[in-house]
Amino acid sequence: MITSLDFQNLTEDLKSYVLLNNGQHVAERNYGIYSIQLYCVYGFFVEVYYLPGSDEIDQILALNSDEILNLYLDSIDISNIYM
């Protein structure tokens, strides 16, 4: 298991590998030219900044604060929890 700081210090290729093999997609949002995907991995959150139309990743950032999660509240479907 790694920390968010350990993750942030990985190469972009290793970050992608870790997310593909251990991450769980949580939500997505759009910001400017980016489609930002939110993942949970090893107990912390990671944002992946995609450039739509090119299928290229611009950035992969481990989040240091839970405050950013407020930006995703409208896109997270929790309706199946209450069934």
C-alpha positions in Angstrom: 0.0 0.0 0.0 1.2 3.5 -0.8 0.3 7.0 0.5 -0.9 9.9 -1.6 2.5 11.4 -1.4 4.2 8.2 -2.6 1.6 8.1 -5.4 2.3 11.7 -6.5 6.0 10.9 -6.7 5.5 8.1 -9.2 5.9 8.5 -12.9 2.8 9.1 -15.0 3.0 5.6 -16.4 3.2 4.1 -12.9 0.3 6.2 -11.7 -1.8 5.0 -14.6 -0.9 1.4 -13.9 -1.8 1.7 -10.2 -5.1 3.3 -11.1 -6.0 0.7 -13.7 -5.1 -2.2 -11.4 -6.2 -0.9 -8.0 -8.3 2.2 -8.4 -12.1 2.5 -8.4 -13.8 5.1 -10.5 -16.0 7.3 -8.4 -17.3 10.2 -10.4 -16.5 12.7 -13.2 -16.8 16.4 -13.8 -16.0 18.8 -16.6 -13.7 21.8 -16.0 -12.6 24.1 -18.8 -11.2 21.9 -21.6 -10.9 18.9 -19.3 -12.9 15.9 -18.4 -11.8 15.1 -14.9 -12.3 11.5 -13.6 -12.2 10.9 -9.8 -10.8 7.6 -8.5 -10.3 6.1 -5.1 -7.2 4.1 -4.5 -5.6 2.9 -1.3 -7.8 5.2 0.8 -7.2 8.5 -1.0 -8.6 10.2 -4.1 -7.0 10.9 -7.4 -8.1 13.1 -10.2 -7.2 12.3 -13.8 -7.4 15.2 -16.3 -8.3 14.0 -19.8 -8.4 16.0 -23.0 -11.7 15.0 -24.6 -11.4 14.0 -28.3 -7.8 13.1 -28.0 -8.0 10.4 -25.3 -4.8 11.8 -23.8 -4.2 12.2 -20.1 -2.8 15.6 -19.2 -2.4 15.2 -15.4 -2.9 12.7 -12.7 -3.1 14.3 -9.2 -3.4 12.8 -5.8 -5.7 15.0 -3.7 -4.5 16.3 -0.4 -7.9 17.6 0.8 -11.4 16.2 0.8 -12.7 19.7 0.0 -12.5 19.0 -3.7 -15.0 16.2 -3.3 -17.7 18.8 -3.0 -17.3 19.5 -6.7 -18.5 15.9 -7.4 -21.5 15.7 -5.1 -24.0 16.3 -7.9 -22.6 13.5 -10.1 -22.4 10.7 -7.5 -25.5 8.4 -7.7 -26.2 7.0 -4.2 -29.8 6.0 -5.0 -29.1 2.2 -4.8 -28.0 2.7 -1.2 -31.5 3.5 -0.1 -33.2 0.6 -1.8 
